[in-house]
Amino acid sequence: MLRPWEVQFWLEDSPGKTLHTKLINKLTTDIKSGRLTSGSMLPGTRALATKLQVNRKTVQQVYEELESQGWLVTKPRFGTFVSEDLPEQGLSERDESLVNNTKSASELVEFLYQGALCSYSGVEANNDGIPDTRLIPYQLLARTYRKVCINLSRRSNLGYSDPRGAIELRNSVRKMLSEDRYMTCTTEQVCIVRGSQMGIYLTSRILAPSKGAIVMEELCYSPARAAFESNGFKIIKCKLDHHGLNISHLREILQCNKVAGIYITPHHQYPTTVSMPMDRRLTLLELSRKYKFAVIEDDYDHEFHYQANPIPPLASLPNAENVVHIGSMSKVFAPGLRLGYISADEKFIERAAQEIVLIDRQGNSITEHVLSDLMESGEVRRHIRKTRKEYESRRNFAASEFARIFADKVSFTLPTGGMAIWVDISKLVKGNDLSNLASKDSTLNTFYTNEQVNPTHIRFGFGALTEEEITQSIRNLSHKLQLI
C-alpha cells in the first residue's frame, strides 16, 4: 500500500551529541507528542539513512533500541511501526528528574560504545591491526580448558580467589617479564586484568587528577583518552615526529604544567607504528624521576617484533620506579579471552586490587589457570613464534601490494612489528572530503585525535587478513581513493 505522505525528520534541533542520540530523541519526542501515532509506519532504514545522510547501521541500531524499549515494533515483510502498546509515560517533573539524574557519557565514550555494539551485533569490527582469530589453536585450548576444569573441581578450587589474579598466572607472567622483557619484578608486583583497557582504566582510577594532567601523544589510542577523561583528568597532547614522542615538546609541557602521568606506546607507537629509540626512552624516565610523574607504558604488541630483538620496555630500564607497565594476551590469542596484566610497585598493585574488588571481585579463574598452564608448558611461546612468522609474511605482502597497486601515490615506512601499516595518502587526498571513505581494514588519522585536522594517513590492518584478502582490500581502497 502506498503511503499518502512521506514522514520527514529534522534533527538539527534534537538534543544529543551524536546522530544516534539525536535520532532516538527525535523519534521518542514525536511519538510522545502524538506526531507519530500508534500504528504509524516508519520509513525503511535504507530510505531514512539516505534522507538524513547517515550510516544505515545508525538507523538500524536506533530502530532496534527503540523496539527493545517498546516504542517500535517490526513486522517481517511489512516494515517498522510505532507500537500500539507504548511504554509508560506521564511521569511527574519530580519523578522525571529522579529518572534522569545520571551522569551523561562524553561524546567519545558514546562513540566507542556504539562501535562496540556494532561488533556485538555481528558487524565486522574495524580492523586497524587486530589479530586473526583463525590462527587460534582451538583444539589445544579446548583440551587445556577440560584438563584445568577437572583439576580445579577435584581440588574444590573454583571459589573466590585473589583479586590480583590466580597466583599461578601471576608467577607465569612474572617469569615472562623477567626472561623475555628484561624486567625485574616480584609476583606481588603483578596484577591480572581483563585486557589492557581494564589496566588503563584502573590506572586512571588510581592516579589523582589533583596531581596534574595526563600527557598523551597527539595521535593516540582513543579508549585510553576516554578512560582518563572519565576520571577527571585534563589531557595535554604532546607532538610526534618520525621517532615517536617529541621529547623537546614534552620538556616544554613539563615546565608549564603540573603533570600526573604520561600515557605512551613506545614499542610501536599507536597509531603511527614507529618505535621510540633508546636515547628518548632514557630521557623520558629521567624526566619522570625529576618531575615525579607516572609513566603508563602500554606494551600492547611486544610479542610481534620482526627485525632483530625488540628494544627493552621502559619498565626494564634505569629510573623506571614510576613506570606502570600494561600488557595483554589479546594479540597473542584473541580479544575474547580477556586477559591482560599490570606490573608496577606493590602499593600500586594493591590499589588496583582494591578497585577490582569493587567492580569485578576477581577475574576468570578458569581462563587464568588455562593460560598459566599454556605458558608453563611452552605452548604460548611456540604459538607466538608461529604467528609471528605469519604476521611478518603478511606485513611484507601488504607492503608489496601497496607499492604495486598505488605505485608512488602513497608512501609508508615499513613497520618493525605489529599488525598495521601507517600509510601516507596525502598525495591522493589534496584537500578532498574523505567523510564517506568506508573501509573496514583501514582507519583515517582523524580517528586518533579530537583536534580538527585534515585526513593525511590511514592505518591499514593486515594482521587479520590472508594474502588474498589483503590484495582485495587494498584494491577496494585504491578504487575508493581514486574516486575522491
N, C-alpha and C positions, 0 to 999 in steps of 0.2 A: 504494500500500500504506500502511495506517495505521501510525503509529509506536506501539509499545507504551507508550512513556513520552516525555514532553516534557523535553528536556535543559534543565537550569537552570544559570544562571551567577550568581555572586556576585562583584562587582567591588570591594567595599569594601576587602578586604584585599590586592588585587592591586597590585604595585608599579607606579609610574608617576605622572606629574603630570597627564596628560590622559586622557580616556576612551579615546582612540585607543591609547595605550601600555598602559593597564590591560587593555583587551580583548585586545590582542596577547599580552601576558604571561600572561593567564589561559588563553587557548586553547593556547598552546605548552606551558605547565606541565601542563595537563590531558592533552595528548597524550603528553608525556614520562612522566607518572606512570601512564599507562595508563587513566585515567578515560575518555578518548576514544580508542577503539581504531581501528586501521586499518579503513577502510571505513565507519565510523560516519557517519551523515547528520547534518549540522548544520541548525539552523533557518534558514529563509529570511531574507534581510536585512531585509525589512519586519517580519516577526514578531519577530526578535531586537531590532531597534531599538525597537519598541513596548514589549517586555518590559523592556528596560534604560532606556527613556526617554531615548534618544539620537537624534541625527540619523541617518537611514538611510544617508546618504553616508559617515558614520563607519564603519558596519559594512561597507559595500561596500569602502571603502579597506582595512580590516583584512583582509577575505577576499582581496582582490586581492594584498595584500602577502604574506600567508602562502602564497598559491598560487604566487607568484613564487619564494618560498624553498623550496617543495617540501612544505610541511606539509599543504596542502589541494589538492583537485582539483575542478574544476567540470565537471559532466556536463550538457550542454544538455538542457533539458526535464525533467531529473530532480532537480537540486539540487547542493549543495556537500557534499563528503565529505572525511573525513580520508584522506590519501594512503596507498596501500598500500606505497609506497616512500618512507619517511621520510628526512629529512636525517640526516647522520652525527651520532651522539650519543655520549655517554660520554667526554667529554674529562676528563683528569685535572684536579685542582684547580690545578696549576701552569699547564697549558695554558689552562684556563678563565680564570685571572687575566690571562694574556697577551692573550687574545682580547678581554676586556672592559676592558683598560687604556686606555680612551679617555675624553676629557673629554665629559661629558654636556652636551647643549644645555639652555638655560634654557627654562622653560615658554613664555615669549613667543616665542622662536626656533622652538620646535616648533610653536606655534600658527600662526605666519606660514608655516612650511614646509608644513603641512597645507593652508593656504589656497592656497599656490602649486600644490600637487599637484592641488587641485580644479580650478583653472583649466586646468592641463595636461591633465586627464582629460576636458576638454570641458564641464565645468560652468561656467556663466556666472560671470565674475568679479564680485565685489561692486562695485557702481557707486556710489562716493562722490565722483564728479567726474572720470571718465575721458573721454578724447576719443572721438569717433565715428569708428571706422576706415572707415566707409562714405564718409567725406569725403576719404579719401586719394586724391591724383591718381595712380592706379596706372599709367596709360599713360605719364605723364611720368616716373615713377620707373623704369619698365622701359626706356624709351628712354635715360635718363641712365646707368643701370647698364650697358647694352650699349655705349654710347659710351665710358664710363670703362674697362671691361674691355678693349676693343680698344686704347685708347690706352696703358694700362698694360702690356699684353702686348707691344705694339710696342716700348716703351721698356725692356722687361725689368725692369719696376719693381714686381714682385709678391713681392719677397723680404722679409726682415726690415727694419723701419724704426724710426724714433724712438719709444721707448716713451711719449713725451709726446703722440704723435699725429702724423698727417701734417701737414707744415709748411703745406700749402695750407689745410687746415681750420683750423688754429690761427690763421693770418692772417685767414681769413674771420670767425672768432669774435671776434678782436681788433677788427676793423672794426665788427662789430655792437655790441660792448660800448662802443666809443668813440662811434659815431654814434647809436645807439639808446638806450644806457643811461647816457650821460654819463660813462663810466668812462675813466680814463687808465691804460692798461697796455701792455706790450710783448708780442710774441709769446712771449718766454721766460717770461712770467707766465701763460701759458695751457697747460693740460693737458687732453687729450681723454680721457674715461672712458666706460664702458658704462652710461650713465644716471646720474641724480643719486644713486641709492642707493650706487653704487660710489664716487662722490665723497665721500659722507658716511662710508662705511666707511674709505676711505683717510685721511680726516681723523682719524677715531678711532684709527687706527694711528699717525699721525704725532704727535699731541698726547700728552703724558705724564701718566698718572694721578697720578704723584708731585707734579705741579704743582697738583693740586686736582681738584675735582668739575666736572661738566658741569651747567650750569643749563639747564633746558628749561621751556617753557610748561606749565602744569598740564594742559592738554589739548594733545596733540601727536601728531606722526607716529610711530606705534609702531615701524616698522622703523628709524628713526633712533635711538630709545631703545635698541633691541636691539643696534644696532651699537656704541654707546658702552659699554653694559654688557658686551658680549662682550669688549671690550678693557680691562676692569678699572676703568672709571670709576664712581664714585658719582654718582647722578643726584639733583639738587635741583630740586624743582618751584617755579616762580615763578607767582604769581597772574596771572589775566587779568581785564580789565574790558572795557567797551564800546569801548575804543580799543586793545585788544591787551595786550601785556606791561605789567604794572603796575610802573612804574619805582620807586615808593616801596618796594615789597616787594623789588625787586632790590637796592636800596641796603642794606636790612636783611640780605639774604643775603650781600652782599659784605663787610659789616662783621663777620660772624660766621663766615665760611667761606673757605677757600682755594678759588679758582675758576680752573680751567684754561681754560674756554671757555663760551660760551653758544650754544646752537643755537636759531635763531629763523627764523620765516617771516613777515617784516614786510609783504610786498606784499599778500598775502591770508592772514591767519593760518589755519593748518591745525590744527583743522577749522572754526573759527568764522567764517571768511571776512572778518573785519574788517581794515582797513588801518591800519598804525601811522602816526600823524601825524608831521610833520617835527620838531616840538619833541622828541618822545620819541626819535626816531632820533638826533638830535644829542646828546642827553643820554646815550644808550646808548654812543655812540662816545667821548664824554668819559670815561665810567666805564671803558671798555675801556682807554683810554690810561693812566688813573690807576692802575687795579688790575692792568694788564698781563695781561689775559686775551684769548683769541681770540674773535672773533665769527664763527660759522658761519652765513652767510646763505644759506638755501635759497630761491632765487628760482624756484620750480617752475612758475609760470604767468604770468610777466611779460608775455607777448605778449597776454594776454587781459584787458585793462582796458577798460571800456566807457564810462566817464564822463571826458571830457577826457583829459589826459595822466596816466599813472601817476606816482606820486611816485618820484624818483630812488632807485636802490638805495643801501643803506648803503655799498657799496664805492666809490661816486662822491662821497661827502661828506667834509668835513674830518675829520681824526683817524681815517681809515679804514685806518691802517697795519696793524692787526691783523685785518682782515676777510678771511675765506676765502669767496669768492663761488662758489656752486654753482648751475648751471643745467642744463636738459635740453631736448632737442628732442622728447621723447616726447609732450608735449601738442600740439606743432605737427603732427606726422605720426602716429606710432603707437608704443606701447611696444616693439613688436617690432624697431624699428630700433636700439634700444640705443645711443643717443649722447647724451652729456652733456659737461659741461666744468667745470673748476675754474679760477678766476682768483685768484691770490694772489702774494705776493712770490716772487722767483726761488728762494730757498732752500727754501721750502715746496714749490714745484712740482718741484724736483729730488728732494726726499724722496718725493713722490708717485710720480715716475717710477721711483725705486728700488724702491718697493713693487710697482709694476706689473710690473717685470722679474721679480720673484719669483713672482707669481701669474698673470700673463697674457702677459708678454713685450711685448705691444703690442696695440692694438685691431684692429678690422677695417678694413684699409687701403682696401679697395674702397668700403665704405659711407662712409668718411670722405671719400674723393675725390668720391663722388657728392653728398654733402651740400654740400661746398665748391663744386662746380660749380653746384648749385641756388641757393646763397646768392649767388654772384658774378653769376649771370645775372638775379637779381631774382625768381626763381620762388618762393623761400621767403617773401619779403616779400609777394608777390602772394597766395600761399596763405594767409598769416596774415590779410591784410585780408579775404579772402573768408570764412574760417571764423570770424573774429571777429564779423562781422555775423550769421552763422548762430547762433553761440552766444549772442550778445546777444538775438537774437529768441527763442531757446529759454528763456533766463533770464526774459524778460518774460512769456512764455506760461506758464511754470511758476508764476510768482508769481501771475498772474491766476487760474490753475486752483486753486491752494491757497486763494485768497480765495473763489472761487466754491463750491468743494466743502466746505471746512471752515468758511467764514464767520469768526466771531470765536473759534472754538475753538482755533485755533493763531495764532501770530504770528511774524514774522520781519522782519529789516531787509534790504532789497534789496541784495545784494552789488554792489560796484562793478566786480567782474570775476570771473574764474574760471568753474568749471563745476558749482558746487554751491550750495545754499541751506541755511543753518543755521536750522532750524525749531524753535520752542519749542512742545512738545506737553504741557507740564506740566498744563494745564487738563484734558486728556483722561486723563492718567496717574493723578493723585490717589493715588499710593502703590501702584497695582496692579502685579502682576508682568508684566514685558514679556519674560521669557526666551524665550518662544515666538514673539516677533514676528519673523517671517521676511519680509524684504523685500530683494530683490536690488538695489533702487535707492536704499536709504537705510540708514544705519548709526547705531545709538544712540550717544549721547555717552559711554557707559560703555566703548566700544571704545578710546577715545583716552586712557585713563588706567589706571593699575594700582591706583588708590585705590578703596575701597568707596564708590561714590556711587550715588544713585538716578537712573534714566533721566529726563531732562527735555527733551532735544533730540534731533533726528535731523539728519544731514547728508544731504540729498537731492541725488543727482547727476542733473542734467538734460542734461549735455553729450552723452552717447551716445544720447539718445532723440529721436525725432521728436515732433512735436506730438501725434499720435495716441497714441504710446507714453507720453508724459508724462501725458496725461489718464487713460489706463488704469492707469498705475502709481499715480497719486495716488488714484484711485477705490479701487484694491485696498488701499492704505494706509489710507484712510478706513474701509473696511469692517473691516479688522483692528483698528484702534484703537477703533472703536465697539463691538467685541465684547469688549473687555477687561473 
